[in-house]
Amino acid sequence: MRLPDFLGLGAIVAGTDLVVIVPERLGDVIQKAARVKILAPPVDLPMYLVKQHWHERYHHDPSNRWLRGVVAQLFLE
């Protein structure tokens, strides 16, 4: 099954025998919202990069810079 986003993923897999692979942080969020169980994968999974993109006109915008910083910190923790 392919979904365009993660919204509602917990409701889809809860109460079924479906398995889904998601980033650990997202798994934590889904587990709090739905009756699902988090299990460690049986194999090593590759790392992935998270990138931010924005229009050049917002490069120096204080609000946009703040938001980019907040998002970047989330992935550094």
PQR file with spaces between the fields and no chain letter, atoms N, CA, C, O and H, PARSE charges and radii, in Angstrom:
ATOM       1  N    MET     1       0.852   -1.163    0.000 -0.4000 1.5000
ATOM       2  CA   MET     1       0.000    0.000    0.000 -0.0000 2.0000
ATOM       3  C    MET     1       0.901    1.229    0.000  0.5500 1.7000
ATOM       4  O    MET     1       1.908    1.265    0.706 -0.5500 1.4000
ATOM       5  N    ARG     2       0.548    2.205   -0.768 -0.4000 1.5000
ATOM       6  CA   ARG     2       1.270    3.479   -0.763 -0.0000 2.0000
ATOM       7  C    ARG     2       0.305    4.583   -0.382  0.5500 1.7000
ATOM       8  O    ARG     2      -0.848    4.610   -0.814 -0.5500 1.4000
ATOM       9  H    ARG     2      -0.270    2.176   -1.341  0.4000 1.0000
ATOM      10  N    LEU     3       0.802    5.489    0.435 -0.4000 1.5000
ATOM      11  CA   LEU     3      -0.008    6.617    0.868 -0.0000 2.0000
ATOM      12  C    LEU     3       0.716    7.913    0.511  0.5500 1.7000
ATOM      13  O    LEU     3       1.946    7.940    0.487 -0.5500 1.4000
ATOM      14  H    LEU     3       1.738    5.468    0.786  0.4000 1.0000
ATOM      15  N    PRO     4      -0.021    8.981    0.235 -0.5600 1.5000
ATOM      16  CA   PRO     4       0.625   10.242   -0.102  0.2800 2.0000
ATOM      17  C    PRO     4       1.276   10.923    1.101  0.5500 1.7000
ATOM      18  O    PRO     4       2.149   11.776    0.933 -0.5500 1.4000
ATOM      19  N    ASP     5       0.859   10.554    2.307 -0.4000 1.5000
ATOM      20  CA   ASP     5       1.431   11.140    3.518 -0.0000 2.0000
ATOM      21  C    ASP     5       1.179   10.202    4.689  0.5500 1.7000
ATOM      22  O    ASP     5       0.598    9.131    4.519 -0.5500 1.4000
ATOM      23  H    ASP     5       0.151    9.861    2.444  0.4000 1.0000
ATOM      24  N    PHE     6       1.614   10.603    5.864 -0.4000 1.5000
ATOM      25  CA   PHE     6       1.486    9.757    7.049 -0.0000 2.0000
ATOM      26  C    PHE     6       0.204   10.003    7.837  0.5500 1.7000
ATOM      27  O    PHE     6      -0.050    9.308    8.821 -0.5500 1.4000
ATOM      28  H    PHE     6       2.086   11.474    6.002  0.4000 1.0000
ATOM      29  N    LEU     7      -0.602   10.968    7.431 -0.4000 1.5000
ATOM      30  CA   LEU     7      -1.833   11.268    8.152 -0.0000 2.0000
ATOM      31  C    LEU     7      -2.748   10.059    8.134  0.5500 1.7000
ATOM      32  O    LEU     7      -2.991    9.477    7.076 -0.5500 1.4000
ATOM      33  H    LEU     7      -0.396   11.532    6.632  0.4000 1.0000
ATOM      34  N    GLY     8      -3.247    9.685    9.268 -0.4000 1.5000
ATOM      35  CA   GLY     8      -4.165    8.568    9.346 -0.0000 2.0000
ATOM      36  C    GLY     8      -3.523    7.194    9.306  0.5500 1.7000
ATOM      37  O    GLY     8      -4.226    6.184    9.324 -0.5500 1.4000
ATOM      38  H    GLY     8      -3.050   10.157   10.128  0.4000 1.0000
ATOM      39  N    LEU     9      -2.205    7.142    9.251 -0.4000 1.5000
ATOM      40  CA   LEU     9      -1.513    5.861    9.154 -0.0000 2.0000
ATOM      41  C    LEU     9      -1.817    4.965   10.354  0.5500 1.7000
ATOM      42  O    LEU     9      -2.027    3.762   10.198 -0.5500 1.4000
ATOM      43  H    LEU     9      -1.634    7.963    9.236  0.4000 1.0000
ATOM      44  N    GLY    10      -1.839    5.549   11.539 -0.4000 1.5000
ATOM      45  CA   GLY    10      -2.139    4.762   12.736 -0.0000 2.0000
ATOM      46  C    GLY    10      -3.513    4.129   12.669  0.5500 1.7000
ATOM      47  O    GLY    10      -3.684    2.967   13.038 -0.5500 1.4000
ATOM      48  H    GLY    10      -1.669    6.526   11.666  0.4000 1.0000
ATOM      49  N    ALA    11      -4.497    4.887   12.200 -0.4000 1.5000
ATOM      50  CA   ALA    11      -5.860    4.358   12.092 -0.0000 2.0000
ATOM      51  C    ALA    11      -5.936    3.253   11.051  0.5500 1.7000
ATOM      52  O    ALA    11      -6.730    2.322   11.191 -0.5500 1.4000
ATOM      53  H    ALA    11      -4.358    5.831   11.901  0.4000 1.0000
ATOM      54  N    ILE    12      -5.125    3.345   10.016 -0.4000 1.5000
ATOM      55  CA   ILE    12      -5.144    2.318    8.973 -0.0000 2.0000
ATOM      56  C    ILE    12      -4.566    1.004    9.482  0.5500 1.7000
ATOM      57  O    ILE    12      -5.135   -0.057    9.225 -0.5500 1.4000
ATOM      58  H    ILE    12      -4.480    4.100    9.902  0.4000 1.0000
ATOM      59  N    VAL    13      -3.451    1.056   10.196 -0.4000 1.5000
ATOM      60  CA   VAL    13      -2.799   -0.184   10.615 -0.0000 2.0000
ATOM      61  C    VAL    13      -3.323   -0.735   11.940  0.5500 1.7000
ATOM      62  O    VAL    13      -3.189   -1.929   12.206 -0.5500 1.4000
ATOM      63  H    VAL    13      -2.990    1.918   10.405  0.4000 1.0000
ATOM      64  N    ALA    14      -3.913    0.111   12.763 -0.4000 1.5000
ATOM      65  CA   ALA    14      -4.437   -0.365   14.054 -0.0000 2.0000
ATOM      66  C    ALA    14      -5.544   -1.378   13.818  0.5500 1.7000
ATOM      67  O    ALA    14      -6.437   -1.157   13.001 -0.5500 1.4000
ATOM      68  H    ALA    14      -4.022    1.081   12.547  0.4000 1.0000
ATOM      69  N    GLY    15      -5.479   -2.473   14.529 -0.4000 1.5000
ATOM      70  CA   GLY    15      -6.506   -3.494   14.409 -0.0000 2.0000
ATOM      71  C    GLY    15      -6.368   -4.388   13.190  0.5500 1.7000
ATOM      72  O    GLY    15      -7.277   -5.159   12.881 -0.5500 1.4000
ATOM      73  H    GLY    15      -4.753   -2.652   15.193  0.4000 1.0000
ATOM      74  N    THR    16      -5.238   -4.294   12.490 -0.4000 1.5000
ATOM      75  CA   THR    16      -4.995   -5.164   11.340 -0.0000 2.0000
ATOM      76  C    THR    16      -3.698   -5.920   11.581  0.5500 1.7000
ATOM      77  O    THR    16      -3.043   -5.730   12.606 -0.5500 1.4000
ATOM      78  H    THR    16      -4.500   -3.668   12.741  0.4000 1.0000
ATOM      79  N    ASP    17      -3.334   -6.763   10.649 -0.4000 1.5000
ATOM      80  CA   ASP    17      -2.048   -7.444   10.729 -0.0000 2.0000
ATOM      81  C    ASP    17      -1.019   -6.784    9.810  0.5500 1.7000
ATOM      82  O    ASP    17       0.006   -7.382    9.483 -0.5500 1.4000
ATOM      83  H    ASP    17      -3.866   -6.917    9.817  0.4000 1.0000
ATOM      84  N    LEU    18      -1.300   -5.550    9.400 -0.4000 1.5000
ATOM      85  CA   LEU    18      -0.374   -4.819    8.541 -0.0000 2.0000
ATOM      86  C    LEU    18       0.869   -4.385    9.308  0.5500 1.7000
ATOM      87  O    LEU    18       0.821   -4.154   10.517 -0.5500 1.4000
ATOM      88  H    LEU    18      -2.133   -5.065    9.666  0.4000 1.0000
ATOM      89  N    VAL    19       1.967   -4.281    8.595 -0.4000 1.5000
ATOM      90  CA   VAL    19       3.228   -3.795    9.143 -0.0000 2.0000
ATOM      91  C    VAL    19       3.632   -2.573    8.343  0.5500 1.7000
ATOM      92  O    VAL    19       3.463   -2.540    7.124 -0.5500 1.4000
ATOM      93  H    VAL    19       2.006   -4.469    7.614  0.4000 1.0000
ATOM      94  N    VAL    20       4.157   -1.581    9.012 -0.4000 1.5000
ATOM      95  CA   VAL    20       4.590   -0.363    8.334 -0.0000 2.0000
ATOM      96  C    VAL    20       5.974    0.016    8.842  0.5500 1.7000
ATOM      97  O    VAL    20       6.274   -0.138   10.027 -0.5500 1.4000
ATOM      98  H    VAL    20       4.294   -1.608   10.002  0.4000 1.0000
ATOM      99  N    ILE    21       6.799    0.503    7.957 -0.4000 1.5000
ATOM     100  CA   ILE    21       8.128    0.982    8.351 -0.0000 2.0000
ATOM     101  C    ILE    21       8.113    2.496    8.256  0.5500 1.7000
ATOM     102  O    ILE    21       7.896    3.061    7.185 -0.5500 1.4000
ATOM     103  H    ILE    21       6.556    0.627    6.995  0.4000 1.0000
ATOM     104  N    VAL    22       8.346    3.144    9.383 -0.4000 1.5000
ATOM     105  CA   VAL    22       8.365    4.604    9.454 -0.0000 2.0000
ATOM     106  C    VAL    22       9.551    5.030   10.307  0.5500 1.7000
ATOM     107  O    VAL    22      10.100    4.217   11.051 -0.5500 1.4000
ATOM     108  H    VAL    22       8.522    2.685   10.253  0.4000 1.0000
ATOM     109  N    PRO    23       9.955    6.296   10.210 -0.5600 1.5000
ATOM     110  CA   PRO    23      10.999    6.787   11.112  0.2800 2.0000
ATOM     111  C    PRO    23      10.564    6.637   12.576  0.5500 1.7000
ATOM     112  O    PRO    23       9.379    6.723   12.901 -0.5500 1.4000
ATOM     113  N    GLU    24      11.541    6.413   13.437 -0.4000 1.5000
ATOM     114  CA   GLU    24      11.251    6.131   14.845 -0.0000 2.0000
ATOM     115  C    GLU    24      10.410    7.229   15.504  0.5500 1.7000
ATOM     116  O    GLU    24       9.483    6.931   16.257 -0.5500 1.4000
ATOM     117  H    GLU    24      12.503    6.343   13.174  0.4000 1.0000
ATOM     118  N    ARG    25      10.723    8.463   15.231 -0.4000 1.5000
ATOM     119  CA   ARG    25       9.948    9.559   15.842 -0.0000 2.0000
ATOM     120  C    ARG    25       8.494    9.519   15.421  0.5500 1.7000
ATOM     121  O    ARG    25       7.595    9.740   16.232 -0.5500 1.4000
ATOM     122  H    ARG    25      11.476    8.706   14.620  0.4000 1.0000
ATOM     123  N    LEU    26       8.269    9.239   14.163 -0.4000 1.5000
ATOM     124  CA   LEU    26       6.889    9.139   13.692 -0.0000 2.0000
ATOM     125  C    LEU    26       6.202    7.945   14.339  0.5500 1.7000
ATOM     126  O    LEU    26       5.026    8.028   14.692 -0.5500 1.4000
ATOM     127  H    LEU    26       8.999    9.060   13.503  0.4000 1.0000
ATOM     128  N    GLY    27       6.910    6.851   14.499 -0.4000 1.5000
ATOM     129  CA   GLY    27       6.355    5.682   15.179 -0.0000 2.0000
ATOM     130  C    GLY    27       5.915    6.012   16.591  0.5500 1.7000
ATOM     131  O    GLY    27       4.864    5.557   17.042 -0.5500 1.4000
ATOM     132  H    GLY    27       7.866    6.785   14.213  0.4000 1.0000
ATOM     133  N    ASP    28       6.715    6.803   17.290 -0.4000 1.5000
ATOM     134  CA   ASP    28       6.351    7.223   18.648 -0.0000 2.0000
ATOM     135  C    ASP    28       5.043    8.017   18.645  0.5500 1.7000
ATOM     136  O    ASP    28       4.189    7.820   19.510 -0.5500 1.4000
ATOM     137  H    ASP    28       7.568    7.173   16.924  0.4000 1.0000
ATOM     138  N    VAL    29       4.895    8.905   17.681 -0.4000 1.5000
ATOM     139  CA   VAL    29       3.682    9.722   17.583 -0.0000 2.0000
ATOM     140  C    VAL    29       2.480    8.844   17.253  0.5500 1.7000
ATOM     141  O    VAL    29       1.419    8.975   17.864 -0.5500 1.4000
ATOM     142  H    VAL    29       5.589    9.065   16.979  0.4000 1.0000
ATOM     143  N    ILE    30       2.650    7.960   16.297 -0.4000 1.5000
ATOM     144  CA   ILE    30       1.551    7.076   15.901 -0.0000 2.0000
ATOM     145  C    ILE    30       1.142    6.176   17.061  0.5500 1.7000
ATOM     146  O    ILE    30      -0.046    5.927   17.266 -0.5500 1.4000
ATOM     147  H    ILE    30       3.511    7.854   15.800  0.4000 1.0000
ATOM     148  N    GLN    31       2.113    5.689   17.816 -0.4000 1.5000
ATOM     149  CA   GLN    31       1.805    4.802   18.938 -0.0000 2.0000
ATOM     150  C    GLN    31       0.971    5.523   19.999  0.5500 1.7000
ATOM     151  O    GLN    31       0.114    4.912   20.637 -0.5500 1.4000
ATOM     152  H    GLN    31       3.078    5.891   17.650  0.4000 1.0000
ATOM     153  N    LYS    32       1.217    6.799   20.183 -0.4000 1.5000
ATOM     154  CA   LYS    32       0.436    7.561   21.164 -0.0000 2.0000
ATOM     155  C    LYS    32      -0.986    7.807   20.681  0.5500 1.7000
ATOM     156  O    LYS    32      -1.899    7.954   21.493 -0.5500 1.4000
ATOM     157  H    LYS    32       1.914    7.296   19.665  0.4000 1.0000
ATOM     158  N    ALA    33      -1.181    7.853   19.368 -0.4000 1.5000
ATOM     159  CA   ALA    33      -2.496    8.173   18.815 -0.0000 2.0000
ATOM     160  C    ALA    33      -3.330    6.948   18.463  0.5500 1.7000
ATOM     161  O    ALA    33      -4.550    7.054   18.340 -0.5500 1.4000
ATOM     162  H    ALA    33      -0.439    7.733   18.708  0.4000 1.0000
ATOM     163  N    ALA    34      -2.710    5.811   18.302 -0.4000 1.5000
ATOM     164  CA   ALA    34      -3.450    4.615   17.874 -0.0000 2.0000
ATOM     165  C    ALA    34      -2.925    3.389   18.612  0.5500 1.7000
ATOM     166  O    ALA    34      -1.833    3.408   19.180 -0.5500 1.4000
ATOM     167  H    ALA    34      -1.719    5.725   18.402  0.4000 1.0000
ATOM     168  N    ARG    35      -3.705    2.349   18.593 -0.4000 1.5000
ATOM     169  CA   ARG    35      -3.305    1.104   19.259 -0.0000 2.0000
ATOM     170  C    ARG    35      -2.397    0.299   18.337  0.5500 1.7000
ATOM     171  O    ARG    35      -2.830   -0.640   17.670 -0.5500 1.4000
ATOM     172  H    ARG    35      -4.592    2.333   18.132  0.4000 1.0000
ATOM     173  N    VAL    36      -1.138    0.691   18.318 -0.4000 1.5000
ATOM     174  CA   VAL    36      -0.138   -0.018   17.517 -0.0000 2.0000
ATOM     175  C    VAL    36       1.060   -0.327   18.401  0.5500 1.7000
ATOM     176  O    VAL    36       1.244    0.279   19.457 -0.5500 1.4000
ATOM     177  H    VAL    36      -0.786    1.454   18.860  0.4000 1.0000
ATOM     178  N    LYS    37       1.852   -1.255   17.967 -0.4000 1.5000
ATOM     179  CA   LYS    37       3.027   -1.668   18.721 -0.0000 2.0000
ATOM     180  C    LYS    37       4.269   -1.366   17.900  0.5500 1.7000
ATOM     181  O    LYS    37       4.299   -1.621   16.695 -0.5500 1.4000
ATOM     182  H    LYS    37       1.703   -1.747   17.109  0.4000 1.0000
ATOM     183  N    ILE    38       5.291   -0.827   18.545 -0.4000 1.5000
ATOM     184  CA   ILE    38       6.552   -0.541   17.867 -0.0000 2.0000
ATOM     185  C    ILE    38       7.506   -1.706   18.083  0.5500 1.7000
ATOM     186  O    ILE    38       7.726   -2.143   19.213 -0.5500 1.4000
ATOM     187  H    ILE    38       5.267   -0.621   19.523  0.4000 1.0000
ATOM     188  N    LEU    39       8.061   -2.195   17.000 -0.4000 1.5000
ATOM     189  CA   LEU    39       9.034   -3.280   17.054 -0.0000 2.0000
ATOM     190  C    LEU    39      10.292   -2.840   16.314  0.5500 1.7000
ATOM     191  O    LEU    39      10.229   -2.080   15.349 -0.5500 1.4000
ATOM     192  H    LEU    39       7.882   -1.840   16.083  0.4000 1.0000
ATOM     193  N    ALA    40      11.422   -3.328   16.780 -0.4000 1.5000
ATOM     194  CA   ALA    40      12.674   -3.045   16.073 -0.0000 2.0000
ATOM     195  C    ALA    40      12.698   -3.852   14.783  0.5500 1.7000
ATOM     196  O    ALA    40      12.262   -5.003   14.773 -0.5500 1.4000
ATOM     197  H    ALA    40      11.473   -3.946   17.564  0.4000 1.0000
ATOM     198  N    PRO    41      13.197   -3.275   13.700 -0.5600 1.5000
ATOM     199  CA   PRO    41      13.261   -4.043   12.449  0.2800 2.0000
ATOM     200  C    PRO    41      14.267   -5.185   12.577  0.5500 1.7000
ATOM     201  O    PRO    41      15.269   -5.050   13.279 -0.5500 1.4000
ATOM     202  N    PRO    42      14.011   -6.298   11.911 -0.5600 1.5000
ATOM     203  CA   PRO    42      14.911   -7.450   12.010  0.2800 2.0000
ATOM     204  C    PRO    42      16.205   -7.287   11.212  0.5500 1.7000
ATOM     205  O    PRO    42      17.108   -8.118   11.313 -0.5500 1.4000
ATOM     206  N    VAL    43      16.293   -6.233   10.430 -0.4000 1.5000
ATOM     207  CA   VAL    43      17.498   -5.954    9.638 -0.0000 2.0000
ATOM     208  C    VAL    43      17.864   -4.488    9.805  0.5500 1.7000
ATOM     209  O    VAL    43      17.024   -3.672   10.183 -0.5500 1.4000
ATOM     210  H    VAL    43      15.560   -5.558   10.348  0.4000 1.0000
ATOM     211  N    ASP    44      19.118   -4.156    9.523 -0.4000 1.5000
ATOM     212  CA   ASP    44      19.523   -2.755    9.559 -0.0000 2.0000
ATOM     213  C    ASP    44      18.909   -2.016    8.380  0.5500 1.7000
ATOM     214  O    ASP    44      18.937   -2.498    7.248 -0.5500 1.4000
ATOM     215  H    ASP    44      19.800   -4.819    9.215  0.4000 1.0000
ATOM     216  N    LEU    45      18.362   -0.857    8.654 -0.4000 1.5000
ATOM     217  CA   LEU    45      17.771   -0.031    7.600 -0.0000 2.0000
ATOM     218  C    LEU    45      18.704    1.137    7.293  0.5500 1.7000
ATOM     219  O    LEU    45      19.399    1.620    8.187 -0.5500 1.4000
ATOM     220  H    LEU    45      18.340   -0.465    9.574  0.4000 1.0000
ATOM     221  N    PRO    46      18.729    1.591    6.063 -0.5600 1.5000
ATOM     222  CA   PRO    46      19.619    2.693    5.707  0.2800 2.0000
ATOM     223  C    PRO    46      19.175    4.005    6.347  0.5500 1.7000
ATOM     224  O    PRO    46      17.991    4.208    6.617 -0.5500 1.4000
ATOM     225  N    MET    47      20.128    4.880    6.583 -0.4000 1.5000
ATOM     226  CA   MET    47      19.832    6.223    7.075 -0.0000 2.0000
ATOM     227  C    MET    47      19.251    7.028    5.919  0.5500 1.7000
ATOM     228  O    MET    47      19.378    6.638    4.759 -0.5500 1.4000
ATOM     229  H    MET    47      21.089    4.716    6.364  0.4000 1.0000
ATOM     230  N    TYR    48      18.628    8.127    6.231 -0.4000 1.5000
ATOM     231  CA   TYR    48      18.080    8.996    5.202 -0.0000 2.0000
ATOM     232  C    TYR    48      18.360   10.445    5.575  0.5500 1.7000
ATOM     233  O    TYR    48      18.513   10.778    6.751 -0.5500 1.4000
ATOM     234  H    TYR    48      18.525    8.444    7.174  0.4000 1.0000
ATOM     235  N    LEU    49      18.423   11.278    4.588 -0.4000 1.5000
ATOM     236  CA   LEU    49      18.661   12.698    4.798 -0.0000 2.0000
ATOM     237  C    LEU    49      17.339   13.443    4.821  0.5500 1.7000
ATOM     238  O    LEU    49      16.414   13.111    4.080 -0.5500 1.4000
ATOM     239  H    LEU    49      18.299   11.008    3.633  0.4000 1.0000
ATOM     240  N    VAL    50      17.258   14.439    5.667 -0.4000 1.5000
ATOM     241  CA   VAL    50      16.114   15.339    5.677 -0.0000 2.0000
ATOM     242  C    VAL    50      16.632   16.684    5.193  0.5500 1.7000
ATOM     243  O    VAL    50      17.571   17.241    5.761 -0.5500 1.4000
ATOM     244  H    VAL    50      18.010   14.709    6.269  0.4000 1.0000
ATOM     245  N    LYS    51      16.016   17.194    4.149 -0.4000 1.5000
ATOM     246  CA   LYS    51      16.469   18.459    3.566 -0.0000 2.0000
ATOM     247  C    LYS    51      15.355   19.478    3.639  0.5500 1.7000
ATOM     248  O    LYS    51      14.172   19.140    3.594 -0.5500 1.4000
ATOM     249  H    LYS    51      15.253   16.741    3.688  0.4000 1.0000
ATOM     250  N    GLN    52      15.756   20.734    3.752 -0.4000 1.5000
ATOM     251  CA   GLN    52      14.805   21.832    3.734 -0.0000 2.0000
ATOM     252  C    GLN    52      15.033   22.642    2.461  0.5500 1.7000
ATOM     253  O    GLN    52      16.169   22.869    2.044 -0.5500 1.4000
ATOM     254  H    GLN    52      16.717   21.008    3.788  0.4000 1.0000
ATOM     255  N    HIS    53      13.945   23.065    1.863 -0.4000 1.5000
ATOM     256  CA   HIS    53      14.029   23.898    0.670 -0.0000 2.0000
ATOM     257  C    HIS    53      13.107   25.098    0.857  0.5500 1.7000
ATOM     258  O    HIS    53      12.024   24.965    1.427 -0.5500 1.4000
ATOM     259  H    HIS    53      13.022   22.880    2.202  0.4000 1.0000
ATOM     260  N    TRP    54      13.520   26.243    0.390 -0.4000 1.5000
ATOM     261  CA   TRP    54      12.703   27.440    0.484 -0.0000 2.0000
ATOM     262  C    TRP    54      13.061   28.357   -0.675  0.5500 1.7000
ATOM     263  O    TRP    54      14.133   28.251   -1.271 -0.5500 1.4000
ATOM     264  H    TRP    54      14.400   26.351   -0.073  0.4000 1.0000
ATOM     265  N    HIS    55      12.144   29.250   -0.974 -0.4000 1.5000
ATOM     266  CA   HIS    55      12.367   30.211   -2.046 -0.0000 2.0000
ATOM     267  C    HIS    55      13.414   31.212   -1.591  0.5500 1.7000
ATOM     268  O    HIS    55      13.460   31.594   -0.422 -0.5500 1.4000
ATOM     269  H    HIS    55      11.274   29.336   -0.489  0.4000 1.0000
ATOM     270  N    GLU    56      14.253   31.632   -2.524 -0.4000 1.5000
ATOM     271  CA   GLU    56      15.360   32.531   -2.171 -0.0000 2.0000
ATOM     272  C    GLU    56      14.880   33.847   -1.569  0.5500 1.7000
ATOM     273  O    GLU    56      15.616   34.474   -0.807 -0.5500 1.4000
ATOM     274  H    GLU    56      14.216   31.322   -3.474  0.4000 1.0000
ATOM     275  N    ARG    57      13.662   34.280   -1.895 -0.4000 1.5000
ATOM     276  CA   ARG    57      13.187   35.555   -1.327 -0.0000 2.0000
ATOM     277  C    ARG    57      12.976   35.451    0.177  0.5500 1.7000
ATOM     278  O    ARG    57      12.930   36.471    0.866 -0.5500 1.4000
ATOM     279  H    ARG    57      13.064   33.771   -2.514  0.4000 1.0000
ATOM     280  N    TYR    58      12.846   34.223    0.700 -0.4000 1.5000
ATOM     281  CA   TYR    58      12.653   34.035    2.142 -0.0000 2.0000
ATOM     282  C    TYR    58      13.944   33.675    2.874  0.5500 1.7000
ATOM     283  O    TYR    58      13.927   33.402    4.074 -0.5500 1.4000
ATOM     284  H    TYR    58      12.882   33.395    0.141  0.4000 1.0000
ATOM     285  N    HIS    59      15.045   33.674    2.160 -0.4000 1.5000
ATOM     286  CA   HIS    59      16.309   33.260    2.759 -0.0000 2.0000
ATOM     287  C    HIS    59      16.684   34.107    3.980  0.5500 1.7000
ATOM     288  O    HIS    59      17.189   33.577    4.969 -0.5500 1.4000
ATOM     289  H    HIS    59      15.059   33.895    1.185  0.4000 1.0000
ATOM     290  N    HIS    60      16.443   35.401    3.914 -0.4000 1.5000
ATOM     291  CA   HIS    60      16.814   36.293    5.026 -0.0000 2.0000
ATOM     292  C    HIS    60      15.614   36.713    5.869  0.5500 1.7000
ATOM     293  O    HIS    60      15.767   37.520    6.786 -0.5500 1.4000
ATOM     294  H    HIS    60      16.033   35.831    3.111  0.4000 1.0000
ATOM     295  N    ASP    61      14.438   36.191    5.583 -0.4000 1.5000
ATOM     296  CA   ASP    61      13.242   36.533    6.354 -0.0000 2.0000
ATOM     297  C    ASP    61      13.376   35.981    7.771  0.5500 1.7000
ATOM     298  O    ASP    61      13.574   34.779    7.949 -0.5500 1.4000
ATOM     299  H    ASP    61      14.315   35.535    4.838  0.4000 1.0000
ATOM     300  N    PRO    62      13.269   36.852    8.790 -0.5600 1.5000
ATOM     301  CA   PRO    62      13.482   36.401   10.178  0.2800 2.0000
ATOM     302  C    PRO    62      12.551   35.271   10.611  0.5500 1.7000
ATOM     303  O    PRO    62      12.990   34.334   11.278 -0.5500 1.4000
ATOM     304  N    SER    63      11.289   35.345   10.246 -0.4000 1.5000
ATOM     305  CA   SER    63      10.344   34.294   10.650 -0.0000 2.0000
ATOM     306  C    SER    63      10.692   32.969    9.987  0.5500 1.7000
ATOM     307  O    SER    63      10.644   31.915   10.621 -0.5500 1.4000
ATOM     308  H    SER    63      10.933   36.106    9.704  0.4000 1.0000
ATOM     309  N    ASN    64      11.037   33.032    8.722 -0.4000 1.5000
ATOM     310  CA   ASN    64      11.386   31.820    7.997 -0.0000 2.0000
ATOM     311  C    ASN    64      12.679   31.221    8.525  0.5500 1.7000
ATOM     312  O    ASN    64      12.792   30.002    8.653 -0.5500 1.4000
ATOM     313  H    ASN    64      11.075   33.889    8.207  0.4000 1.0000
ATOM     314  N    ARG    65      13.649   32.064    8.832 -0.4000 1.5000
ATOM     315  CA   ARG    65      14.916   31.578    9.394 -0.0000 2.0000
ATOM     316  C    ARG    65      14.671   30.896   10.740  0.5500 1.7000
ATOM     317  O    ARG    65      15.257   29.853   11.030 -0.5500 1.4000
ATOM     318  H    ARG    65      13.557   33.054    8.728  0.4000 1.0000
ATOM     319  N    TRP    66      13.803   31.492   11.556 -0.4000 1.5000
ATOM     320  CA   TRP    66      13.483   30.896   12.853 -0.0000 2.0000
ATOM     321  C    TRP    66      12.874   29.507   12.659  0.5500 1.7000
ATOM     322  O    TRP    66      13.297   28.543   13.298 -0.5500 1.4000
ATOM     323  H    TRP    66      13.327   32.339   11.320  0.4000 1.0000
ATOM     324  N    LEU    67      11.879   29.411   11.772 -0.4000 1.5000
ATOM     325  CA   LEU    67      11.217   28.131   11.540 -0.0000 2.0000
ATOM     326  C    LEU    67      12.199   27.093   11.016  0.5500 1.7000
ATOM     327  O    LEU    67      12.161   25.944   11.457 -0.5500 1.4000
ATOM     328  H    LEU    67      11.535   30.194   11.253  0.4000 1.0000
ATOM     329  N    ARG    68      13.072   27.461   10.094 -0.4000 1.5000
ATOM     330  CA   ARG    68      14.069   26.519    9.582 -0.0000 2.0000
ATOM     331  C    ARG    68      14.984   26.045   10.703  0.5500 1.7000
ATOM     332  O    ARG    68      15.367   24.876   10.746 -0.5500 1.4000
ATOM     333  H    ARG    68      13.103   28.395    9.736  0.4000 1.0000
ATOM     334  N    GLY    69      15.330   26.944   11.600 -0.4000 1.5000
ATOM     335  CA   GLY    69      16.181   26.571   12.730 -0.0000 2.0000
ATOM     336  C    GLY    69      15.495   25.583   13.661  0.5500 1.7000
ATOM     337  O    GLY    69      16.112   24.625   14.126 -0.5500 1.4000
ATOM     338  H    GLY    69      15.019   27.893   11.566  0.4000 1.0000
ATOM     339  N    VAL    70      14.214   25.822   13.932 -0.4000 1.5000
ATOM     340  CA   VAL    70      13.450   24.918   14.798 -0.0000 2.0000
ATOM     341  C    VAL    70      13.373   23.532   14.175  0.5500 1.7000
ATOM     342  O    VAL    70      13.591   22.529   14.855 -0.5500 1.4000
ATOM     343  H    VAL    70      13.713   26.601   13.555  0.4000 1.0000
ATOM     344  N    VAL    71      13.066   23.472   12.886 -0.4000 1.5000
ATOM     345  CA   VAL    71      12.971   22.179   12.206 -0.0000 2.0000
ATOM     346  C    VAL    71      14.326   21.482   12.200  0.5500 1.7000
ATOM     347  O    VAL    71      14.402   20.277   12.436 -0.5500 1.4000
ATOM     348  H    VAL    71      12.889   24.287   12.333  0.4000 1.0000
ATOM     349  N    ALA    72      15.385   22.221   11.933 -0.4000 1.5000
ATOM     350  CA   ALA    72      16.729   21.625   11.916 -0.0000 2.0000
ATOM     351  C    ALA    72      17.082   21.052   13.287  0.5500 1.7000
ATOM     352  O    ALA    72      17.662   19.969   13.365 -0.5500 1.4000
ATOM     353  H    ALA    72      15.323   23.200   11.741  0.4000 1.0000
ATOM     354  N    GLN    73      16.747   21.752   14.365 -0.4000 1.5000
ATOM     355  CA   GLN    73      17.054   21.268   15.714 -0.0000 2.0000
ATOM     356  C    GLN    73      16.334   19.961   16.011  0.5500 1.7000
ATOM     357  O    GLN    73      16.883   19.097   16.694 -0.5500 1.4000
ATOM     358  H    GLN    73      16.276   22.632   14.302  0.4000 1.0000
ATOM     359  N    LEU    74      15.115   19.804   15.510 -0.4000 1.5000
ATOM     360  CA   LEU    74      14.372   18.564   15.733 -0.0000 2.0000
ATOM     361  C    LEU    74      15.134   17.357   15.217  0.5500 1.7000
ATOM     362  O    LEU    74      15.088   16.283   15.816 -0.5500 1.4000
ATOM     363  H    LEU    74      14.669   20.506   14.955  0.4000 1.0000
ATOM     364  N    PHE    75      15.830   17.534   14.110 -0.4000 1.5000
ATOM     365  CA   PHE    75      16.544   16.409   13.510 -0.0000 2.0000
ATOM     366  C    PHE    75      17.964   16.252   14.029  0.5500 1.7000
ATOM     367  O    PHE    75      18.639   15.275   13.706 -0.5500 1.4000
ATOM     368  H    PHE    75      15.867   18.407   13.624  0.4000 1.0000
ATOM     369  N    LEU    76      18.421   17.207   14.832 -0.4000 1.5000
ATOM     370  CA   LEU    76      19.746   17.088   15.427 -0.0000 2.0000
ATOM     371  C    LEU    76      19.698   16.421   16.790  0.5500 1.7000
ATOM     372  O    LEU    76      20.718   15.949   17.294 -0.5500 1.4000
ATOM     373  H    LEU    76      17.872   18.000   15.095  0.4000 1.0000
ATOM     374  N    GLU    77      18.530   16.384   17.379 -0.4000 1.5000
ATOM     375  CA   GLU    77      18.393   15.796   18.731 -0.0000 2.0000
ATOM     376  C    GLU    77      18.497   14.299   18.690  0.5500 1.7000
ATOM     377  O    GLU    77      18.405   13.645   19.729 -0.5500 1.4000
ATOM     378  H    GLU    77      17.702   16.768   16.970  0.4000 1.0000
